[in-house]
Amino acid sequence: MGHPEIFHEAIPRETLLRLAEEEFKNMIKYVVDLDRDLICAGGGLHSDEEAMLLDDGSQQAHLWGANFYLDRPYDRRYVYTSMINIRPNDGNTAQVIQSQDLCQKVRMLADRFFAPYYEKS
């Protein structure tokens, strides 16, 4: 079983492939911190990534979970679903991120970290 890791810069392609292989083969769970511009990826649960980021100084209001699928076309690689996204006090009452603006922010940040995968696929 893999463990989540915090990243502050683009994740090397080899690391992305390892993170996928350790758990789901074609998918990597991740949580972004939109305030600190970083990501925690890998492992089996978004809640583990969330806990790691909270321990690292992140604030709950800035954390959003999603999934990155390595074997899908670019426009379908991101799925914005996670149990940690259910936050009625923040205006999100479902597992999926309901705000298109927020989805776009999550994707833009995640793209910076997952870019090495696109460059060679």
Chimera marker file (.cmm) of the C-alpha trace (Angstrom):
<marker_set name="trace">
<marker id="1" x="0.000" y="0.000" z="0.000" r="1" g="1" b="0" radius="0.5"/>
<marker id="2" x="1.312" y="3.428" z="-0.929" r="1" g="1" b="0" radius="0.5"/>
<marker id="3" x="1.533" y="6.461" z="1.270" r="1" g="1" b="0" radius="0.5"/>
<marker id="4" x="0.615" y="10.065" z="0.465" r="1" g="1" b="0" radius="0.5"/>
<marker id="5" x="3.391" y="12.525" z="-0.248" r="1" g="1" b="0" radius="0.5"/>
<marker id="6" x="3.383" y="16.335" z="-0.210" r="1" g="1" b="0" radius="0.5"/>
<marker id="7" x="4.786" y="18.056" z="-3.283" r="1" g="1" b="0" radius="0.5"/>
<marker id="8" x="5.811" y="21.695" z="-3.707" r="1" g="1" b="0" radius="0.5"/>
<marker id="9" x="6.753" y="21.495" z="-7.386" r="1" g="1" b="0" radius="0.5"/>
<marker id="10" x="5.978" y="19.453" z="-10.491" r="1" g="1" b="0" radius="0.5"/>
<marker id="11" x="5.948" y="15.724" z="-9.796" r="1" g="1" b="0" radius="0.5"/>
<marker id="12" x="8.401" y="13.758" z="-11.965" r="1" g="1" b="0" radius="0.5"/>
<marker id="13" x="6.770" y="11.346" z="-14.409" r="1" g="1" b="0" radius="0.5"/>
<marker id="14" x="8.446" y="8.346" z="-12.734" r="1" g="1" b="0" radius="0.5"/>
<marker id="15" x="6.979" y="9.383" z="-9.372" r="1" g="1" b="0" radius="0.5"/>
<marker id="16" x="3.495" y="9.782" z="-10.882" r="1" g="1" b="0" radius="0.5"/>
<marker id="17" x="3.694" y="6.299" z="-12.364" r="1" g="1" b="0" radius="0.5"/>
<marker id="18" x="4.867" y="4.897" z="-9.009" r="1" g="1" b="0" radius="0.5"/>
<marker id="19" x="2.043" y="6.629" z="-7.094" r="1" g="1" b="0" radius="0.5"/>
<marker id="20" x="-0.529" y="5.185" z="-9.493" r="1" g="1" b="0" radius="0.5"/>
<marker id="21" x="0.982" y="1.698" z="-9.419" r="1" g="1" b="0" radius="0.5"/>
<marker id="22" x="1.035" y="1.574" z="-5.603" r="1" g="1" b="0" radius="0.5"/>
<marker id="23" x="-2.742" y="1.837" z="-5.262" r="1" g="1" b="0" radius="0.5"/>
<marker id="24" x="-5.105" y="2.037" z="-8.224" r="1" g="1" b="0" radius="0.5"/>
<marker id="25" x="-2.861" y="1.379" z="-11.275" r="1" g="1" b="0" radius="0.5"/>
<marker id="26" x="-4.472" y="4.069" z="-13.484" r="1" g="1" b="0" radius="0.5"/>
<marker id="27" x="-5.494" y="6.712" z="-10.935" r="1" g="1" b="0" radius="0.5"/>
<marker id="28" x="-3.950" y="8.912" z="-8.268" r="1" g="1" b="0" radius="0.5"/>
<marker id="29" x="-5.983" y="10.417" z="-5.446" r="1" g="1" b="0" radius="0.5"/>
<marker id="30" x="-4.868" y="13.908" z="-4.500" r="1" g="1" b="0" radius="0.5"/>
<marker id="31" x="-5.750" y="16.878" z="-2.316" r="1" g="1" b="0" radius="0.5"/>
<marker id="32" x="-4.752" y="20.428" z="-3.224" r="1" g="1" b="0" radius="0.5"/>
<marker id="33" x="-4.221" y="23.358" z="-0.913" r="1" g="1" b="0" radius="0.5"/>
<marker id="34" x="-5.417" y="26.317" z="-2.978" r="1" g="1" b="0" radius="0.5"/>
<marker id="35" x="-3.950" y="28.819" z="-0.528" r="1" g="1" b="0" radius="0.5"/>
<marker id="36" x="-0.450" y="27.344" z="-0.226" r="1" g="1" b="0" radius="0.5"/>
<marker id="37" x="-0.247" y="26.137" z="-3.866" r="1" g="1" b="0" radius="0.5"/>
<marker id="38" x="0.757" y="22.584" z="-3.023" r="1" g="1" b="0" radius="0.5"/>
<marker id="39" x="-0.559" y="19.080" z="-3.412" r="1" g="1" b="0" radius="0.5"/>
<marker id="40" x="-0.591" y="15.839" z="-1.482" r="1" g="1" b="0" radius="0.5"/>
<marker id="41" x="-0.880" y="12.817" z="-3.761" r="1" g="1" b="0" radius="0.5"/>
<marker id="42" x="-0.829" y="9.049" z="-3.468" r="1" g="1" b="0" radius="0.5"/>
<marker id="43" x="-2.168" y="6.581" z="-0.980" r="1" g="1" b="0" radius="0.5"/>
<marker id="44" x="-5.623" y="5.102" z="-0.814" r="1" g="1" b="0" radius="0.5"/>
<marker id="45" x="-7.725" y="7.766" z="0.906" r="1" g="1" b="0" radius="0.5"/>
<marker id="46" x="-8.219" y="11.483" z="0.408" r="1" g="1" b="0" radius="0.5"/>
<marker id="47" x="-8.682" y="11.726" z="4.167" r="1" g="1" b="0" radius="0.5"/>
<marker id="48" x="-5.077" y="10.567" z="4.711" r="1" g="1" b="0" radius="0.5"/>
<marker id="49" x="-3.823" y="13.263" z="2.335" r="1" g="1" b="0" radius="0.5"/>
<marker id="50" x="-6.065" y="15.827" z="4.027" r="1" g="1" b="0" radius="0.5"/>
<marker id="51" x="-4.712" y="14.874" z="7.470" r="1" g="1" b="0" radius="0.5"/>
<marker id="52" x="-1.133" y="15.119" z="6.234" r="1" g="1" b="0" radius="0.5"/>
<marker id="53" x="-1.746" y="18.625" z="4.857" r="1" g="1" b="0" radius="0.5"/>
<marker id="54" x="-3.514" y="19.752" z="8.027" r="1" g="1" b="0" radius="0.5"/>
<marker id="55" x="-0.553" y="18.501" z="10.067" r="1" g="1" b="0" radius="0.5"/>
<marker id="56" x="1.698" y="20.454" z="7.704" r="1" g="1" b="0" radius="0.5"/>
<marker id="57" x="-0.132" y="23.728" z="8.414" r="1" g="1" b="0" radius="0.5"/>
<marker id="58" x="-2.905" y="23.833" z="5.818" r="1" g="1" b="0" radius="0.5"/>
<marker id="59" x="-6.379" y="25.108" z="6.673" r="1" g="1" b="0" radius="0.5"/>
<marker id="60" x="-9.429" y="22.956" z="5.946" r="1" g="1" b="0" radius="0.5"/>
<marker id="61" x="-11.200" y="25.668" z="3.933" r="1" g="1" b="0" radius="0.5"/>
<marker id="62" x="-8.453" y="25.559" z="1.287" r="1" g="1" b="0" radius="0.5"/>
<marker id="63" x="-8.320" y="21.762" z="0.814" r="1" g="1" b="0" radius="0.5"/>
<marker id="64" x="-10.152" y="19.975" z="-1.986" r="1" g="1" b="0" radius="0.5"/>
<marker id="65" x="-9.914" y="16.359" z="-3.097" r="1" g="1" b="0" radius="0.5"/>
<marker id="66" x="-10.000" y="14.910" z="-6.595" r="1" g="1" b="0" radius="0.5"/>
<marker id="67" x="-8.676" y="12.053" z="-8.725" r="1" g="1" b="0" radius="0.5"/>
<marker id="68" x="-6.237" y="12.058" z="-11.650" r="1" g="1" b="0" radius="0.5"/>
<marker id="69" x="-6.652" y="9.290" z="-14.259" r="1" g="1" b="0" radius="0.5"/>
<marker id="70" x="-3.485" y="8.596" z="-16.208" r="1" g="1" b="0" radius="0.5"/>
<marker id="71" x="-5.104" y="6.558" z="-18.986" r="1" g="1" b="0" radius="0.5"/>
<marker id="72" x="-7.844" y="9.009" z="-19.999" r="1" g="1" b="0" radius="0.5"/>
<marker id="73" x="-7.788" y="11.815" z="-22.564" r="1" g="1" b="0" radius="0.5"/>
<marker id="74" x="-6.722" y="15.136" z="-21.050" r="1" g="1" b="0" radius="0.5"/>
<marker id="75" x="-10.260" y="16.573" z="-20.883" r="1" g="1" b="0" radius="0.5"/>
<marker id="76" x="-11.425" y="13.572" z="-18.806" r="1" g="1" b="0" radius="0.5"/>
<marker id="77" x="-8.392" y="13.015" z="-16.565" r="1" g="1" b="0" radius="0.5"/>
<marker id="78" x="-9.780" y="14.865" z="-13.552" r="1" g="1" b="0" radius="0.5"/>
<marker id="79" x="-12.729" y="13.757" z="-11.430" r="1" g="1" b="0" radius="0.5"/>
<marker id="80" x="-13.581" y="16.147" z="-8.590" r="1" g="1" b="0" radius="0.5"/>
<marker id="81" x="-15.091" y="13.650" z="-6.169" r="1" g="1" b="0" radius="0.5"/>
<marker id="82" x="-14.040" y="13.002" z="-2.578" r="1" g="1" b="0" radius="0.5"/>
<marker id="83" x="-15.661" y="12.532" z="0.801" r="1" g="1" b="0" radius="0.5"/>
<marker id="84" x="-13.576" y="15.447" z="2.124" r="1" g="1" b="0" radius="0.5"/>
<marker id="85" x="-15.434" y="17.763" z="-0.281" r="1" g="1" b="0" radius="0.5"/>
<marker id="86" x="-18.711" y="17.391" z="1.641" r="1" g="1" b="0" radius="0.5"/>
<marker id="87" x="-18.661" y="20.707" z="3.487" r="1" g="1" b="0" radius="0.5"/>
<marker id="88" x="-22.072" y="22.381" z="3.727" r="1" g="1" b="0" radius="0.5"/>
<marker id="89" x="-20.592" y="25.321" z="5.661" r="1" g="1" b="0" radius="0.5"/>
<marker id="90" x="-18.366" y="26.020" z="2.644" r="1" g="1" b="0" radius="0.5"/>
<marker id="91" x="-21.277" y="25.712" z="0.209" r="1" g="1" b="0" radius="0.5"/>
<marker id="92" x="-20.464" y="22.189" z="-1.004" r="1" g="1" b="0" radius="0.5"/>
<marker id="93" x="-23.109" y="19.632" z="-0.014" r="1" g="1" b="0" radius="0.5"/>
<marker id="94" x="-21.896" y="16.684" z="-2.116" r="1" g="1" b="0" radius="0.5"/>
<marker id="95" x="-18.791" y="14.580" z="-2.717" r="1" g="1" b="0" radius="0.5"/>
<marker id="96" x="-18.285" y="16.285" z="-6.067" r="1" g="1" b="0" radius="0.5"/>
<marker id="97" x="-17.007" y="19.861" z="-6.096" r="1" g="1" b="0" radius="0.5"/>
<marker id="98" x="-20.141" y="21.738" z="-7.110" r="1" g="1" b="0" radius="0.5"/>
<marker id="99" x="-18.608" y="25.078" z="-8.108" r="1" g="1" b="0" radius="0.5"/>
<marker id="100" x="-17.233" y="25.195" z="-11.659" r="1" g="1" b="0" radius="0.5"/>
<marker id="101" x="-14.967" y="28.072" z="-10.613" r="1" g="1" b="0" radius="0.5"/>
<marker id="102" x="-13.537" y="25.949" z="-7.812" r="1" g="1" b="0" radius="0.5"/>
<marker id="103" x="-13.091" y="22.957" z="-10.144" r="1" g="1" b="0" radius="0.5"/>
<marker id="104" x="-11.149" y="25.193" z="-12.507" r="1" g="1" b="0" radius="0.5"/>
<marker id="105" x="-8.874" y="26.381" z="-9.676" r="1" g="1" b="0" radius="0.5"/>
<marker id="106" x="-8.253" y="22.785" z="-8.548" r="1" g="1" b="0" radius="0.5"/>
<marker id="107" x="-7.473" y="21.718" z="-12.120" r="1" g="1" b="0" radius="0.5"/>
<marker id="108" x="-5.142" y="24.663" z="-12.782" r="1" g="1" b="0" radius="0.5"/>
<marker id="109" x="-3.135" y="23.892" z="-9.658" r="1" g="1" b="0" radius="0.5"/>
<marker id="110" x="-3.110" y="20.137" z="-10.284" r="1" g="1" b="0" radius="0.5"/>
<marker id="111" x="-1.994" y="20.711" z="-13.882" r="1" g="1" b="0" radius="0.5"/>
<marker id="112" x="1.195" y="22.334" z="-12.598" r="1" g="1" b="0" radius="0.5"/>
<marker id="113" x="2.030" y="19.228" z="-10.574" r="1" g="1" b="0" radius="0.5"/>
<marker id="114" x="0.957" y="16.645" z="-13.148" r="1" g="1" b="0" radius="0.5"/>
<marker id="115" x="2.485" y="18.443" z="-16.182" r="1" g="1" b="0" radius="0.5"/>
<marker id="116" x="5.437" y="16.008" z="-16.480" r="1" g="1" b="0" radius="0.5"/>
<marker id="117" x="2.957" y="13.225" z="-17.215" r="1" g="1" b="0" radius="0.5"/>
<marker id="118" x="1.396" y="15.115" z="-20.145" r="1" g="1" b="0" radius="0.5"/>
<marker id="119" x="4.738" y="16.050" z="-21.639" r="1" g="1" b="0" radius="0.5"/>
<marker id="120" x="5.586" y="12.436" z="-22.429" r="1" g="1" b="0" radius="0.5"/>
<marker id="121" x="2.248" y="10.706" z="-22.857" r="1" g="1" b="0" radius="0.5"/>
<link id1="1" id2="2" r="1" g="1" b="0" radius="0.2"/>
<link id1="2" id2="3" r="1" g="1" b="0" radius="0.2"/>
<link id1="3" id2="4" r="1" g="1" b="0" radius="0.2"/>
<link id1="4" id2="5" r="1" g="1" b="0" radius="0.2"/>
<link id1="5" id2="6" r="1" g="1" b="0" radius="0.2"/>
<link id1="6" id2="7" r="1" g="1" b="0" radius="0.2"/>
<link id1="7" id2="8" r="1" g="1" b="0" radius="0.2"/>
<link id1="8" id2="9" r="1" g="1" b="0" radius="0.2"/>
<link id1="9" id2="10" r="1" g="1" b="0" radius="0.2"/>
<link id1="10" id2="11" r="1" g="1" b="0" radius="0.2"/>
<link id1="11" id2="12" r="1" g="1" b="0" radius="0.2"/>
<link id1="12" id2="13" r="1" g="1" b="0" radius="0.2"/>
<link id1="13" id2="14" r="1" g="1" b="0" radius="0.2"/>
<link id1="14" id2="15" r="1" g="1" b="0" radius="0.2"/>
<link id1="15" id2="16" r="1" g="1" b="0" radius="0.2"/>
<link id1="16" id2="17" r="1" g="1" b="0" radius="0.2"/>
<link id1="17" id2="18" r="1" g="1" b="0" radius="0.2"/>
<link id1="18" id2="19" r="1" g="1" b="0" radius="0.2"/>
<link id1="19" id2="20" r="1" g="1" b="0" radius="0.2"/>
<link id1="20" id2="21" r="1" g="1" b="0" radius="0.2"/>
<link id1="21" id2="22" r="1" g="1" b="0" radius="0.2"/>
<link id1="22" id2="23" r="1" g="1" b="0" radius="0.2"/>
<link id1="23" id2="24" r="1" g="1" b="0" radius="0.2"/>
<link id1="24" id2="25" r="1" g="1" b="0" radius="0.2"/>
<link id1="25" id2="26" r="1" g="1" b="0" radius="0.2"/>
<link id1="26" id2="27" r="1" g="1" b="0" radius="0.2"/>
<link id1="27" id2="28" r="1" g="1" b="0" radius="0.2"/>
<link id1="28" id2="29" r="1" g="1" b="0" radius="0.2"/>
<link id1="29" id2="30" r="1" g="1" b="0" radius="0.2"/>
<link id1="30" id2="31" r="1" g="1" b="0" radius="0.2"/>
<link id1="31" id2="32" r="1" g="1" b="0" radius="0.2"/>
<link id1="32" id2="33" r="1" g="1" b="0" radius="0.2"/>
<link id1="33" id2="34" r="1" g="1" b="0" radius="0.2"/>
<link id1="34" id2="35" r="1" g="1" b="0" radius="0.2"/>
<link id1="35" id2="36" r="1" g="1" b="0" radius="0.2"/>
<link id1="36" id2="37" r="1" g="1" b="0" radius="0.2"/>
<link id1="37" id2="38" r="1" g="1" b="0" radius="0.2"/>
<link id1="38" id2="39" r="1" g="1" b="0" radius="0.2"/>
<link id1="39" id2="40" r="1" g="1" b="0" radius="0.2"/>
<link id1="40" id2="41" r="1" g="1" b="0" radius="0.2"/>
<link id1="41" id2="42" r="1" g="1" b="0" radius="0.2"/>
<link id1="42" id2="43" r="1" g="1" b="0" radius="0.2"/>
<link id1="43" id2="44" r="1" g="1" b="0" radius="0.2"/>
<link id1="44" id2="45" r="1" g="1" b="0" radius="0.2"/>
<link id1="45" id2="46" r="1" g="1" b="0" radius="0.2"/>
<link id1="46" id2="47" r="1" g="1" b="0" radius="0.2"/>
<link id1="47" id2="48" r="1" g="1" b="0" radius="0.2"/>
<link id1="48" id2="49" r="1" g="1" b="0" radius="0.2"/>
<link id1="49" id2="50" r="1" g="1" b="0" radius="0.2"/>
<link id1="50" id2="51" r="1" g="1" b="0" radius="0.2"/>
<link id1="51" id2="52" r="1" g="1" b="0" radius="0.2"/>
<link id1="52" id2="53" r="1" g="1" b="0" radius="0.2"/>
<link id1="53" id2="54" r="1" g="1" b="0" radius="0.2"/>
<link id1="54" id2="55" r="1" g="1" b="0" radius="0.2"/>
<link id1="55" id2="56" r="1" g="1" b="0" radius="0.2"/>
<link id1="56" id2="57" r="1" g="1" b="0" radius="0.2"/>
<link id1="57" id2="58" r="1" g="1" b="0" radius="0.2"/>
<link id1="58" id2="59" r="1" g="1" b="0" radius="0.2"/>
<link id1="59" id2="60" r="1" g="1" b="0" radius="0.2"/>
<link id1="60" id2="61" r="1" g="1" b="0" radius="0.2"/>
<link id1="61" id2="62" r="1" g="1" b="0" radius="0.2"/>
<link id1="62" id2="63" r="1" g="1" b="0" radius="0.2"/>
<link id1="63" id2="64" r="1" g="1" b="0" radius="0.2"/>
<link id1="64" id2="65" r="1" g="1" b="0" radius="0.2"/>
<link id1="65" id2="66" r="1" g="1" b="0" radius="0.2"/>
<link id1="66" id2="67" r="1" g="1" b="0" radius="0.2"/>
<link id1="67" id2="68" r="1" g="1" b="0" radius="0.2"/>
<link id1="68" id2="69" r="1" g="1" b="0" radius="0.2"/>
<link id1="69" id2="70" r="1" g="1" b="0" radius="0.2"/>
<link id1="70" id2="71" r="1" g="1" b="0" radius="0.2"/>
<link id1="71" id2="72" r="1" g="1" b="0" radius="0.2"/>
<link id1="72" id2="73" r="1" g="1" b="0" radius="0.2"/>
<link id1="73" id2="74" r="1" g="1" b="0" radius="0.2"/>
<link id1="74" id2="75" r="1" g="1" b="0" radius="0.2"/>
<link id1="75" id2="76" r="1" g="1" b="0" radius="0.2"/>
<link id1="76" id2="77" r="1" g="1" b="0" radius="0.2"/>
<link id1="77" id2="78" r="1" g="1" b="0" radius="0.2"/>
<link id1="78" id2="79" r="1" g="1" b="0" radius="0.2"/>
<link id1="79" id2="80" r="1" g="1" b="0" radius="0.2"/>
<link id1="80" id2="81" r="1" g="1" b="0" radius="0.2"/>
<link id1="81" id2="82" r="1" g="1" b="0" radius="0.2"/>
<link id1="82" id2="83" r="1" g="1" b="0" radius="0.2"/>
<link id1="83" id2="84" r="1" g="1" b="0" radius="0.2"/>
<link id1="84" id2="85" r="1" g="1" b="0" radius="0.2"/>
<link id1="85" id2="86" r="1" g="1" b="0" radius="0.2"/>
<link id1="86" id2="87" r="1" g="1" b="0" radius="0.2"/>
<link id1="87" id2="88" r="1" g="1" b="0" radius="0.2"/>
<link id1="88" id2="89" r="1" g="1" b="0" radius="0.2"/>
<link id1="89" id2="90" r="1" g="1" b="0" radius="0.2"/>
<link id1="90" id2="91" r="1" g="1" b="0" radius="0.2"/>
<link id1="91" id2="92" r="1" g="1" b="0" radius="0.2"/>
<link id1="92" id2="93" r="1" g="1" b="0" radius="0.2"/>
<link id1="93" id2="94" r="1" g="1" b="0" radius="0.2"/>
<link id1="94" id2="95" r="1" g="1" b="0" radius="0.2"/>
<link id1="95" id2="96" r="1" g="1" b="0" radius="0.2"/>
<link id1="96" id2="97" r="1" g="1" b="0" radius="0.2"/>
<link id1="97" id2="98" r="1" g="1" b="0" radius="0.2"/>
<link id1="98" id2="99" r="1" g="1" b="0" radius="0.2"/>
<link id1="99" id2="100" r="1" g="1" b="0" radius="0.2"/>
<link id1="100" id2="101" r="1" g="1" b="0" radius="0.2"/>
<link id1="101" id2="102" r="1" g="1" b="0" radius="0.2"/>
<link id1="102" id2="103" r="1" g="1" b="0" radius="0.2"/>
<link id1="103" id2="104" r="1" g="1" b="0" radius="0.2"/>
<link id1="104" id2="105" r="1" g="1" b="0" radius="0.2"/>
<link id1="105" id2="106" r="1" g="1" b="0" radius="0.2"/>
<link id1="106" id2="107" r="1" g="1" b="0" radius="0.2"/>
<link id1="107" id2="108" r="1" g="1" b="0" radius="0.2"/>
<link id1="108" id2="109" r="1" g="1" b="0" radius="0.2"/>
<link id1="109" id2="110" r="1" g="1" b="0" radius="0.2"/>
<link id1="110" id2="111" r="1" g="1" b="0" radius="0.2"/>
<link id1="111" id2="112" r="1" g="1" b="0" radius="0.2"/>
<link id1="112" id2="113" r="1" g="1" b="0" radius="0.2"/>
<link id1="113" id2="114" r="1" g="1" b="0" radius="0.2"/>
<link id1="114" id2="115" r="1" g="1" b="0" radius="0.2"/>
<link id1="115" id2="116" r="1" g="1" b="0" radius="0.2"/>
<link id1="116" id2="117" r="1" g="1" b="0" radius="0.2"/>
<link id1="117" id2="118" r="1" g="1" b="0" radius="0.2"/>
<link id1="118" id2="119" r="1" g="1" b="0" radius="0.2"/>
<link id1="119" id2="120" r="1" g="1" b="0" radius="0.2"/>
<link id1="120" id2="121" r="1" g="1" b="0" radius="0.2"/>
</marker_set>
